[in-house]
Amino acid sequence: MHSLRLGIPPAFVALIGITATALALLTTAQEGVALWHAGQAVPWLGLFKARLVDWYACALFVPLLIGLVRRYPIDRPRWPHHLPILLLAAVPIAVAKEAVFVAVGNVFRPGLFDFATILSEDLGYEVMAVWAMTAVCHVLVPRERAIRKREQRSDAHEIEVPTRHGVERVALEEIEYVDAQGNYARLVTPRGRYLVRETMARMETRLGGEFLRVHRSVIVRLDRIERVQVAGNGNCWILLESGARLRAGRSYRQVVLARATSISSRV
């Protein structure tokens, strides 16, 4: 399961980096061959560094382009209004990208990169590059929406979890409780435990009313609770049918006692 946020998926972040590095290698090879054919010495390392800065500067603006594509999609009813906006937005983005390239380049080789000169030589090329990246983003955003719709459909009944054998589906009715494990949520079921990269807040929303959050890091299924124990020191313990014993957070105690109305015994 991939969690998609306002930014971009982690897998896509890695893809951006890999693509930028690959393009840097390809353009370095192209420029190196051109210099070699002209009988000039080829500063391979210097060329590669310059192209890395160039393409990673492009990559910095991909999240912005995705945001623009989300806001101004090119679809049938709206494209006459949205297309000019995206085309014009490419100009300041291209200028900003060149500014980043010049700033970083002058850190390594002070005074070598002149912003006005580079802008006059490459602005048209950079604008077209931004247009191309915008087109790619238009391919990726519908994919993102499809993943969201699939997750929303599965949210009602099951959760997809990655395992060694591929992706498995865990039905919500199987889950006894969920607890936080660092940046992951652990789903505890009779047939095993599964880790998903998810926040407890979002997990609480996905699980719905059959579950109760009893601690900032624990969510329990209500019909798996056997009884609630209130200790003399004010601690509240939840005993599950499976034998698991969970401590409720102090700020959740009243909610636990109020919601667990079907529990027959409290100590």
URSUL-V323101 format. One record per residue. N is the residue number from 0. SS is DSSP state (2 for helix, 1 for strand, 0 for the rest). OMEGA is omega as a letter, one per 30 degrees, with the letter a starting at -180 (none if undefined). D_FIRST is the distance of its C-alpha to the first C-alpha in Angstrom with 2 decimals. Layout:
n=(N,N)
ss=(SS,SS)
omega=(OMEGA,OMEGA)
d_first=(D_FIRST,D_FIRST)
This chain:
n=(0,1,2,3,4,5,6,7,8,9,10,11,12,13,14,15,16,17,18,19,20,21,22,23,24,25,26,27,28,29,30,31,32,33,34,35,36,37,38,39,40,41,42,43,44,45,46,47,48,49,50,51,52,53,54,55,56,57,58,59,60,61,62,63,64,65,66,67,68,69,70,71,72,73,74,75,76,77,78,79,80,81,82,83,84,85,86,87,88,89,90,91,92,93,94,95,96,97,98,99,100,101,102,103,104,105,106,107,108,109,110,111,112,113,114,115,116,117,118,119,120,121,122,123,124,125,126,127,128,129,130,131,132,133,134,135,136,137,138,139,140,141,142,143,144,145,146,147,148,149,150,151,152,153,154,155,156,157,158,159,160,161,162,163,164,165,166,167,168,169,170,171,172,173,174,175,176,177,178,179,180,181,182,183,184,185,186,187,188,189,190,191,192,193,194,195,196,197,198,199,200,201,202,203,204,205,206,207,208,209,210,211,212,213,214,215,216,217,218,219,220,221,222,223,224,225,226,227,228,229,230,231,232,233,234,235,236,237,238,239,240,241,242,243,244,245,246,247,248,249,250,251,252,253,254,255,256,257,258,259,260,261,262,263,264,265,266)
ss=(0,0,0,0,0,0,0,0,0,2,2,2,2,2,2,2,2,2,2,2,2,2,2,2,2,2,2,2,2,2,2,2,2,2,2,2,2,0,0,0,0,0,0,2,2,2,2,2,2,2,2,2,2,2,2,2,2,2,2,2,0,2,2,2,2,2,2,2,2,2,2,0,0,0,0,0,0,0,2,2,2,2,2,2,2,2,2,2,2,2,2,2,2,2,2,2,2,2,2,2,2,2,2,2,2,2,2,2,0,0,0,0,0,0,2,2,2,2,2,2,2,2,2,2,2,2,2,2,2,2,2,2,2,2,2,2,2,2,2,2,2,2,2,2,2,2,2,2,2,2,2,2,2,2,2,0,0,1,1,1,1,1,1,0,0,1,1,1,1,1,1,2,2,2,1,1,1,1,1,1,1,0,0,1,1,1,1,1,1,0,0,1,1,1,1,1,0,0,0,2,2,2,2,2,2,2,2,0,0,0,1,1,1,1,1,0,0,1,1,1,1,2,2,2,1,1,1,1,1,1,0,0,0,0,0,1,1,1,1,1,0,0,0,0,1,1,1,1,0,2,2,2,2,2,2,2,2,2,2,0,0,0,0,0,0,1,0)
omega=(l,l,a,a,l,l,a,a,l,l,l,l,l,l,l,a,l,a,l,l,l,l,l,l,a,a,l,l,a,a,l,l,l,l,l,l,l,l,a,l,a,l,a,a,l,l,a,l,a,a,l,l,a,a,l,l,l,a,l,a,l,l,l,l,l,l,l,a,l,a,a,a,l,l,a,a,a,a,l,l,a,a,l,l,a,l,a,a,a,a,l,l,l,l,l,l,l,l,l,a,a,a,a,l,a,l,a,l,a,l,a,a,l,a,a,a,a,a,a,a,a,a,a,l,a,l,l,l,l,l,l,l,l,l,l,l,l,l,a,a,l,l,l,l,l,l,l,l,l,l,a,l,a,a,a,a,a,l,l,a,l,l,l,a,a,a,l,l,l,l,a,a,l,a,l,l,l,l,a,l,a,l,a,l,a,l,a,a,l,a,l,l,a,l,l,l,a,l,l,a,l,l,l,l,a,a,l,a,l,l,a,l,a,a,a,l,a,l,a,l,a,a,l,a,l,l,l,l,l,a,a,a,l,l,a,a,l,l,a,l,a,a,l,a,a,l,l,l,a,a,l,a,a,l,l,a,a,a,a,a,a,a,a,a,l,a,none)
d_first=(0.00,3.76,6.51,9.54,12.89,16.48,16.54,14.42,11.04,11.76,11.50,14.02,16.18,16.60,17.40,19.98,21.63,21.86,23.24,25.72,26.95,27.42,29.32,31.41,32.40,33.30,35.37,37.02,38.09,39.42,41.46,42.66,43.95,45.70,47.45,48.40,49.84,51.87,53.31,51.70,50.11,46.32,44.71,41.40,39.90,41.04,39.70,36.28,36.11,37.17,34.62,31.80,32.90,33.20,29.74,27.93,29.92,28.50,24.92,25.64,26.05,22.90,21.10,24.34,24.39,20.91,22.19,25.32,23.65,21.64,24.98,27.18,25.45,27.79,27.87,30.93,32.52,31.89,32.17,35.90,35.20,31.94,32.89,35.88,33.87,31.34,34.23,36.22,33.33,33.14,36.59,36.02,32.68,34.62,37.37,35.02,33.39,36.92,37.84,34.99,36.08,39.71,39.03,37.03,39.48,42.45,41.01,41.36,44.46,46.23,48.12,46.97,44.61,46.27,44.02,46.53,47.26,43.65,42.85,45.86,44.94,41.19,40.33,40.35,38.16,35.68,35.53,34.80,32.05,30.46,30.85,29.10,26.13,26.06,25.99,22.99,21.18,22.18,20.32,17.07,17.11,17.18,14.12,12.36,13.96,12.90,9.14,10.23,12.43,10.11,8.00,11.56,12.84,10.58,11.05,14.66,14.50,11.37,7.98,5.48,5.88,6.81,10.61,13.69,14.06,10.79,7.87,9.55,9.82,11.58,14.09,15.00,18.54,17.82,16.79,19.97,18.86,16.28,17.55,16.77,16.67,17.23,14.27,12.00,12.24,13.48,13.44,16.90,17.83,20.99,19.39,17.54,15.51,11.84,10.41,7.34,7.99,9.32,12.97,15.18,16.48,13.38,12.62,16.25,15.99,13.15,15.11,18.33,21.98,21.84,20.64,22.71,22.12,24.95,24.39,22.63,20.37,20.49,19.50,21.24,21.47,25.00,26.18,25.50,28.01,31.36,33.30,33.42,35.89,37.47,39.18,42.41,40.92,38.68,35.50,33.52,31.90,29.63,30.15,27.70,28.80,27.18,29.45,26.98,28.72,26.95,28.77,28.43,28.85,32.27,31.06,29.16,32.13,33.75,30.57,30.01,33.64,33.65,30.54,31.26,34.25,33.91,34.48,38.06,38.89,38.63,40.48)
